[in-house]
Amino acid sequence: MLNGSFKGLWNKAMFLMGGLWAVLVFLIWNSNQLPTTIDRQIFLVVIVCGYFLVYFSGFFIEARHRKKLS
């Protein structure tokens, strides 16, 4: 099993995944797949909102799991 608190492990995992997502975003950004400014804005909004949705859903899932155990 993993040692440590859920929050600590989740933050480390999201920090690592955030770096990998940044590399992916950089590759897509420089591939000329987003020709207009509005395309780039929509892309960034979707990526940032998706990242935060995944981040906060981890805490929601952990809270539900903790509630089930008690």
Secondary structure, DSSP 8 states (H G I E B T S, - for coil): ---S-HHHHHHHHHHHHHHHHHHHHHHHHTTT---SHHHHHHHHHHHHHHHHHHHHHHHHHHHHHHHHH-
